[in-house]
């Protein structure tokens, strides 16, 4: 068998259902773990609201979490080479919310 045939046989085809294809906006993530899983809750935080609504939960094996980290690092490097450095102004290093998430007032 040639390498082209091996590559075609080893490719994974993904199905993207229409209801998932639109995506879900999240500007906050909480990561927890146990000895067997990493759990990432993606949420949407809005200014003035005291609660963030979790929009999606992803559960990963530790090996897959480490692969995800490597894939994100590689893609961020590619992005920054093409578009410039990603700046994160006045943000604490361990949170991904785009604004302070202290007390909310409506």
Secondary structure, DSSP 8 states (H G I E B T S, - for coil): --HHHHHHHH-------HHHHT----SEEEEEE-SS-EEEEEEE--TT-S--EEEEEEEE-HHHHHHHHHHHHHHHHHHHHHH-----TT--TT---SS--SS---
